[in-house]
Amino acid sequence: MKKINLKNKKIFVLIAAVMAVIMVFCAVIPLFVKKEAKNYMYGNAKKTSGLDIKDYDISIGTDAKLLYNSQLSTIALCASDNGNVLCSHNIDAAKNSFASIFEIRLRDRKGNSYSMDSSANCVDFGNFNVEEQGEDYFLVSYTLSPERQGETIEESKSLFVTVPVRFEFKNSRFSISVDVSEISCSKGILVEKLTLLPGLFSIGSGEKGAYYTVPDGCGALINLDTVSQTSLSLKLNVYGEDVAFYDYSQGALLPFFALTKNNFSVNAIIEDGDALSQITCKRFEKGGGYLYNTFTITACGVVNGEFIAGESYNGKISQTYMVEGDGSDYNTIAAQVRDSLTERNYLNTGLNSNFTDLPFVINVVGSHNGKTSLTTFEDAAEITALLKSRGVRNIALRFSGYNKRGLVGAVGGGKQGFSDALGGANGFYSLAKEIAEQANSLYIDANIVTQKGGRDNKVRIYDETSKFIGVIPEEFQITDMESVNHNIGTAYKFAKDVASSNICLNDGSNILYTDLKGKNNRQNVLGILRENTCALSAAGSLMLNSPAVYLMKQADIVFSTPNTASCEGQQGVTVVPVLQMVLHGSVIYGSMPVNVSNLSSDDVLLKCVEYGCVPSFLFTNSTDTGISYSSYATRTAKLYSKAKQMNPLMKMKITSHEKVTDGVYKITYDYAKIVYVNYNPSVVEVNGVMISAKDFIVI
């Protein structure tokens, strides 16, 4: 055997060391690499941004029209009475890379994502065609691929997806829809997200008289001609975040978004697939912006370090665009949304309520843990008796934290029982009897989609109440949909057994999620909740903790509705009561709790009147919490004596809301009754009507 000299030995040692480092590096680096995300949008969409009306060879409609260019696959909406046109491939859409019919994000089983759009990955290659065409519709099939021009899908054997898109126009209503079950993909690929017409509402800076209307809180108008130091960005998940993957947030309470431009309004109402939607809104520092909706076909996320994909949605997704000419504004938009929700059986055509008089909604908190008393059952009876003696005739009393486990115990599927610290079962029976004798209503909380315990995803559902009573909010585990019907049955039976068939749905009206265990997407979960909550309203009255419009058909009353928006206070933003205009005359809804509001006593009442709310309160009998009812009894009675003037308007729709002058608003009900609200510290005369300082008048 030959001897290895010292020089060669050093070389071998060095090589071995380098190889060892490389091997360690290769073994470790995958732990730090994020899931691959590829964007294949490299086409030249700008070439379609300068089209004129004459360039569209398919036209549907008369007064308002849907236009389509079958060579470049672009659409436009035209209001012929004023000549306004919105185009899917306008110049501003091209600048923002949104000039397309749709954008799509795909995932493979490892979690890698692939983004493409119909312009850059299909139309530029000619891989689309009009498959069907009728008098008022046409169907276009798009095949998208990351391959560049010159390579066919078959030759490349690479990633591809085929998406059929239906365009329809009837009675000035344009709808775009996709049957997700008819989308075909490469093997092992699933559709995560789909955005329809992302550039239709793109607006450039300097555009005069243009603004967005978005369902942020109660509603917000965003002026696009505003120049500010910072941009405004919103991502509004319709009916709240998907808490299977994210922290809970309120999100959008209504499924719409709209653009008004020179009094030409186009309102996009999300219909099929509304629970899968996320509305994205952006206003730039120099003005202008974009606004669109994205459907999450398959909810994806990382749970415990592992990529998880929920059950894919296989139904139809659709958006309907309402085209209006001159004079349209958020009043028109609210009426359109209300009509759409009524048509879809989300809302009643008239007031669905057992209340014949204006109610005050009072949430009494008994205990946060079942052991420490904040308000006993006897205290609650005294609250209602005291208020009745001061003229408050109609009270909807919601009792939270009545259970042996306090706030934690309001679980429909859990073992029920009354807290001994509050007076036990006998104390509750006495309360129920007294409330009935007073001709008031008693509601007990029930949770149907969350439960205490377990190690899975947690969600906080008592943040507001916990904050005001000074305790840390509890965390709950979301349950699978198979348990919902059982939980509802348990809650219903318990309520009947304790002589209170009225239930406040505490969690199901503000929590919506992908059911990973039960393999249900959010749209299926919405349907399950709608179907099963009918049982809760079958024998008694149903209260919702927050305004979930998809459950409103079964509800008599809503505890609280927002009177602001998350973007309030930003330059060029005006808060408007679109939500309240949609709901009024269909269901009774409360304000945000009056006694924890930042507004003055006078302004609280005026806000309730302006927004058509009944006043809501949050009480305990503990002076330690700062919301003891004894501190607010006189104020509550005074508010009732003023607010009951609104009783004749309970069954009417709000048909118009407008700012007359600074601090003065005019609200019209059923085109007949008018309410003037004056926030000013002095008398104001409007149209010959004198309105006292900090007051309102019904005429």
Secondary structure, 3 states (H helix, E strand, C coil): CCCCCHHHHHHHHHHHHHHHHHHHHHHHHHHCCCCCEEECCCCCHHHHCCCCHHHCCEEECCCEEEEEECCCCEEEEEECCCCEEEECCCHHHHHCCCCCCEEEEEEECCCCEEEEECCCCCHHHCCEEEEEECCCEEEEEEEECCCCCCCCHHHHCCCCEEEEEEEEEECCEEEEEEEHHHCEECCCEEEEEEEECCCCCCECCCCCCEEEEECECCCEEEECCCCCCCCEEEEEEECCCECCCCCCCCCECCCEEEEEECCEEEEEEECCCHHHEEEEEEECCCCCEEEEEEEECCCEEEECCEEEECCCCCCEEEEEEEEECCCCCHHHHHHHHHHHHHHCCCCCCCCCCCCCCCCEEEEEECCCCCCCCCCCHHHHHHHHHHHHHCCCCCEEEEEECCECCEHHHCECCCCCCECHHHCHHHHHHHHHHHHHHCCCEEEEEEECCEECCCCCCEEECCHHHHHHHCCCCCEEEECCHHHHHHHHHHHHHHHHHCCCCCEEECCCCCCECCECCCCECHHHHHHHHHHHHHHHHCCCCEEECCCCHHHHHHCCEECCCCCCCCCCCCCCEEECCHHHHHHCCCCEEECCCHHHCCCCHHHHHHHHHHHCCECEEEEECCCCCCCEHHHCHHHHHHHHHHHHHHHHHCCCCEEEEEEEECCEEEEEECCCEEEEEECCCCCEEECCEEECCCEEEEC
